[in-house]
Each structure stands twice: as C-alpha cells, then as structure tokens.
Amino acid sequence: MDKKKVEMYRKRLLEKQEELLRLLSKTDHDGREADDEGTQDIADKAANAYTKEFLFHQSDDHRRMLQLVNEALERTRNGSYGLCVACNQEVQVKRLDAVPWARHCIECQEKQDQGLL
C-alpha cells in the first residue's frame, strides 16, 4: 500500500482513537455519577444497577475497539498496515474504507467468525 493511503487511514484511525477515548471518559464519568445518586427505594436501586451495567458493557466494547485501533496504528508505524495478520495477504481496500482497524482480509475474517482461525 502506498504511503499516501496509509497516511489517510492513519488519520482516520487517530480520529477514531480520539472519539473512543472521549466516549470512555464520558462513560466513566456517567458511571461515577450513577454511583453518587442517592438511591432510596428498590426501584431506584434496580434502575441504578441497570444503568451501571449498561455503562460497563458500553465501556468494555469501546475498550475492545480502542485496542483494535491501537493495533492498527502500530501496523501503520511498522509497515504492515493493510496486510492480513493471519495470511499476510492484502486486506481489501473496500474493507479498510469501511473498517480501517480491520485485522483480517474477508476470507480470514469469515474463518475467524466461524472459529476456524
């Protein structure tokens, strides 16, 4: 992949990284606020517990995606960006356009989804 394209994807990855860090910070803040709410009855406690569990799940998803983005940024630095981490073939450009942090080509991703990789 040429350097211009890698730089374009790197910029998109940095934007996504910044967005995820903002979301994680907001989720953390919202979770702390949920802890601070003075719950009085059982319904309030249940709603508070649900809110905290929802925020935890969201935070976990954001952390996983941030890890993938960070790995992709590392691949832009070491020159392996755009290559499938499983088969070392080029990842399709349309796939990278849709998911710049993609680790696998379409064929290997299908194998990964089926548990074969």
Secondary structure, 3 states (H helix, E strand, C coil): CCHHHHHHHHHHHHHHHHHHHHHHHHHHHHHHHHHHCCCCCHHHHHHHHHHHHHHHHHHHHHHHHHHHHHHHHHHHHHCCCCECCCCCCECCHHHHHHCCCCCCCHHHHHHHHCCCC
